[in-house]
């Protein structure tokens, strides 16, 4: 029994669509974030050290060079020969339209690239950017707009210095989907002050608005962050692996089967990760989620989410 037997994964969705494996290659475009450069705030989110989830965070090579390096690694590991260029680090719509078009076009000129995944914040989406991405989609490209929401609770977002609220997410999400773009929403489990009720309610609010894909990450503590200071002072307790597996299994069961899960865990490099230590063990976590769903005899979409989550 594999995770794909219980969960609608991006890998399997792309395999069915293209008839072969399609993998993401992470790209650092050299952009920054309005929550770091003083536009919205400084220092970023309390948990944010981009080196913990993105390669090439210092003086990134060109998009073509990063694609070549990623391609070589993936071909050795999986044999995949088609790719999505994943603009991952920081906020990948936070630049002028001409700059963004140049970056995206450079990735799309690669003959083995079928499309783009654009990671960004919901307060950094303009009608012009949506129109640009929609143009690529109309050309037959696979286009995913990845919106970092993390939580639907404004008090939580303020506590982690997110710099936007749920309202900005709603506006960006509805505009993107009206233009025919596929949207993947990022959610974090284990944010300070939140409980399983918060995680379920956030998911329900996201589902009520409509979404095409989801990423779920555990909150991990990495060096060089305000969260690391809070953790050292005893002000934050990370989730245990058991708590995380139970929570993710619950959320998977509540998610309609047509929605694509792009990710169900997240890792950090050992030299950056402080806690919890299980966040360095990607496959142990994924196998644990599979085992938990198998133990329950359930799969994605097994449970019906409560009605009217927006009013809960």
N, C-alpha and C positions, 0 to 999 in steps of 0.2 A: 504494500500500500504506500503510495507516494502522496505528497502534498497536493499535486495536481488532480488526484482522484477525489479530493475533498474540497478543493478551492479552485476557482476560476482564475488562473494565473496569467500574467502577461506573456510569459514564454510560450505557453500552450496556445493562447489566443493568436499570437503572431505566427506560430507554426502552422495553425490551421489556415490562416489568411494567406500566407506566402508559400506554403508547401515546403518550407525549410526553416532552420533556426535563424532567428534574428536577435541580435544582442545589442544592448546599449553600450556606447563608448562615451565615457564621461569627458566633458570638455570644460575647461576653465577659460572663459573669454576675457579675463582681466577686468571685469566690471566690479563695482562695489555695491553698496546697499544704502538706502536713505536713512536707515537706522544706525549707520556707522559713520557717515560723512557729515552729520550735523543737520541734514535736511529734516529728518524726523527725530533723530536722537544721536547719541554717540555711544560707542561700545557695543552696540548690537544687543541681541537677545541675551539674557543671562546665561543661557546654555550654549551659546554659539562660539565655536572655534572651527572655522570651515575646514581646517586641516584634518579634523576628525572624520569628515565624510567625503572629502574630495581630494583627488590627486592634483599635482601641478599648481599648488596654491602660491608659489613664489615665481614671479616673472614667467608666466606661462609661455610655452612655445606657441607657434602659430596653430590655428585650427587643423590645418593639413598635417602638421607634425604630430599633434596629439592624436589625430585619427590613425596615423600610421603606427604609432606606438601601441595604441589600444588594439588595433586590428591584429598586430603580431601576437599579442598576448592571448587574445580570445581565440584566434585560429589554433594556437597550440593547445589550448585547454579544451575547447569544445568543437572545433572544426567549423564553426559558424562563418559564413561568408557574406552575410548581409547585416546591415547595422542601422540603428537609430543613433544620431548624434545627440547626446544628452548634455545640454547646457545646464550644468549642475551648480557650480559654486556661486555663492552670493545671489544677486538679483539680476536675472538674465533678460529682463526687459527694461532695465534702468540705464538707458542711454538714448541718444537721438535716433530717430527712425533710420537715417542713412547708415549709421554705425551698425545698428541691429541687422539691417538688410544685408550689409556686407558680410557680417559674421555668419548669418544663417545661409546666405548664398554660397559662401566658401565651403561650408559643410555639405551642402546639397550638390555641389559639383562633383563630389566623390562618387564614382559610378556604382559603388556597392552600398551607398547610403539610401535607404528607402524613405527616411523622414527625420523629423526632429521631435525631441522632448525638451520643453523650455521650462526650467524651474524658475519661479518668481514669487513675488509677494502680491496679494490681491490689491494693494494700494498702488501698484506700479503697472497698471493695465490701462491703456488708453484706447479709444475707438480706432486710432490709426494703427496701433500694434495688432489689434484684433483683425483689422482688415488685411494687414500684411500676412498674418498667419493663415487667415481664411483663403487668401490667394494661393498659398502653397497647397492647401488642402484641395482646392479646385483643380490644381495641376496633377492631382492623383497622389500626392505625398501623404505619408502617415504623420499626422501632426497631433501632438499631445501638449496641452498647456497644463503644467503642474503648479497648482496653487498651494502655497504653504499656509494653511489655516492653523493647525495644531490643536486648537480648542474653539468651541463655539461660545465660550464664556468670556465676556469682556473683562471681568475682574481677574481671571487667570491670565489673559493676554497682557493686562497691565502689570501684573505681578512679575512676569518674566520679561518685561520691557519690550514687548513685541512691536509696539508702535502703530498698530492698527486694531480695529475691532471686527466683530462679526458682520457688521453692516457693510464694510468695504468688501468683504468676501462675497456677500450676497450680490452686490452690484456687479463685481467682476465675473462671477460665475454665470449669472443670468445673461450678461452681454456676450460672453464667449459662447455659451451654448446656443444663443439665438443666432449666432453667426455660423453655426454648424461645427464648432470646434469640439474635440473630445477633451474633457477636463478630468485630470487626476488630482484629488485633494489629499494633502498630507496631514495626518493626524499624529499627535504624540500621546502616548500612554505613560502616565507616571508624573505628569506636571505637578508642581507643588500645590498642595491644597485640594487636589482632585481625588475623587473616589470612583469606583466602578459606575456609580450613577452618572457622574459627569461624562465618562467615556461613552456610555450608552446614549446619553442625551445628545452629546455632540454628534455621534453617528446618525442618530435619528433626524436631527436638524439638517445635516448634510444630505441625507437621503430624501428628505421631504422636498428640498430645493431641486434635486436632480443632479446626478453626477455619473460619469462614465467609468472612472477608475478610482482606486484608493491606495494610499500607502499608509501603513501603520508602523511607527517607530517606537521603541522604548526610549525614555529619557535616560541618557547616560551622562555621567559627570566626566568632563575632560579638562585637562590642564588649561590654564590661561583664561578661565571664565569666572563670572560672578557666582555661578552655581557651584563651582569648585570651592570657593570661599565659604559659601553657605553650608555646603556639605561638611567641610572641615570643622566648622563651628557647631555641628550637630543640628543645623536648622533644616536639613533635607535628608530624608531617608529614601534611597532608591527602592524600586520594586524588587522583590525576590523573583527568581526564575519561575517558580510555581505560580506566583500571582500574575506574572505576565502571560504565561501559557493559558491560564484560566480566562483571563480577560480577552485575549485575542480569539480564543475559541468562541467565547460569547459573542464577540463582534462579528466574526465570520458567520455564525449561525443567523444573525440578524440582518445580514446583507443579502439583498436579492441576487439570485444566481447569475444574472446577466452582467453584473458589475465586475470589472477586471481588477484584481489585486496586483499592483505593481511590486509591492513589497510587504512583508509581514514582520520584518525585524530590521535592525540597523546595527552596524558595528563601528568600532573606532580602533585606530592603530594602538598596539600595546604601549607604545611610549607616550601616548596621549591619554589613554583611558585610566581613570581613577576608580570608578565604580559605576554599576556593579560589574564584577569580573566576568559574568556570563555574557556580557555584551561583546566580548571578543570571540565568541563561539557561535558563528552564524548557523552552521549546520546542526549543531546541538539544539539550538532554539527552533529551527524549522522542523527538525525531526520531532521535537517535543510537541509542537503544535499539531503535527500529523497524528501523533500517538494520542493526544488528548481528544481530538475529534473522532478518532477510531474507537477509543475507549467509550465515548458517549454514543457512538453509532450515528453521528450526525455529520452534516456537511454544510457548505455555504447555502444560506437561504432556508435552512430547516425551520427556523422560528420566524413568526410574524412580528415585525416591529409594532409597538403600540401606535395608535392613530394620533394625529394632531400633536406631533412632537414640538412644533414651533411654539405651541402654547404651554408646554410643560415647564 
